[in-house]
Amino acid sequence: MSSEIAHPSTNPKQAALQLVIELVRAGKLSPLQGDASNMISIYEQFKAHFEADKQKKASVSAIL
């Protein structure tokens, strides 16, 4: 994995993935608890949040 940190506004999918990986590294999210559906759900929630934020910022900049 690249050491460069993805910005959520420019690359929401990569930023969401990096965030989930960092949560695992920090011990806040365990891949050993249950199946992968929990981690996939968390990734999807972060990705959706970052994509919505990206859309919102694009709408605001189009107005300005």
MODELLER restraints for C-alpha pairs under 7 A, 6 or more apart:
rsr = mdl.restraints
at = mdl.atoms
rsr.add(forms.Gaussian(group=physical.xy_distance, feature=features.Distance(at['CA:6:A'], at['CA:14:A']), mean=6.02, stdev=0.5))
rsr.add(forms.Gaussian(group=physical.xy_distance, feature=features.Distance(at['CA:6:A'], at['CA:15:A']), mean=4.95, stdev=0.5))
rsr.add(forms.Gaussian(group=physical.xy_distance, feature=features.Distance(at['CA:7:A'], at['CA:15:A']), mean=6.06, stdev=0.5))
rsr.add(forms.Gaussian(group=physical.xy_distance, feature=features.Distance(at['CA:8:A'], at['CA:15:A']), mean=5.25, stdev=0.5))
rsr.add(forms.Gaussian(group=physical.xy_distance, feature=features.Distance(at['CA:8:A'], at['CA:50:A']), mean=5.55, stdev=0.5))
rsr.add(forms.Gaussian(group=physical.xy_distance, feature=features.Distance(at['CA:9:A'], at['CA:50:A']), mean=6.67, stdev=0.5))
rsr.add(forms.Gaussian(group=physical.xy_distance, feature=features.Distance(at['CA:9:A'], at['CA:54:A']), mean=4.98, stdev=0.5))
rsr.add(forms.Gaussian(group=physical.xy_distance, feature=features.Distance(at['CA:12:A'], at['CA:47:A']), mean=5.64, stdev=0.5))
rsr.add(forms.Gaussian(group=physical.xy_distance, feature=features.Distance(at['CA:12:A'], at['CA:50:A']), mean=5.20, stdev=0.5))
rsr.add(forms.Gaussian(group=physical.xy_distance, feature=features.Distance(at['CA:12:A'], at['CA:51:A']), mean=5.72, stdev=0.5))
rsr.add(forms.Gaussian(group=physical.xy_distance, feature=features.Distance(at['CA:13:A'], at['CA:47:A']), mean=5.51, stdev=0.5))
rsr.add(forms.Gaussian(group=physical.xy_distance, feature=features.Distance(at['CA:16:A'], at['CA:43:A']), mean=5.77, stdev=0.5))
rsr.add(forms.Gaussian(group=physical.xy_distance, feature=features.Distance(at['CA:16:A'], at['CA:46:A']), mean=5.30, stdev=0.5))
rsr.add(forms.Gaussian(group=physical.xy_distance, feature=features.Distance(at['CA:16:A'], at['CA:47:A']), mean=5.16, stdev=0.5))
rsr.add(forms.Gaussian(group=physical.xy_distance, feature=features.Distance(at['CA:17:A'], at['CA:43:A']), mean=6.31, stdev=0.5))
rsr.add(forms.Gaussian(group=physical.xy_distance, feature=features.Distance(at['CA:20:A'], at['CA:43:A']), mean=6.25, stdev=0.5))
rsr.add(forms.Gaussian(group=physical.xy_distance, feature=features.Distance(at['CA:23:A'], at['CA:29:A']), mean=5.42, stdev=0.5))
rsr.add(forms.Gaussian(group=physical.xy_distance, feature=features.Distance(at['CA:24:A'], at['CA:30:A']), mean=5.75, stdev=0.5))
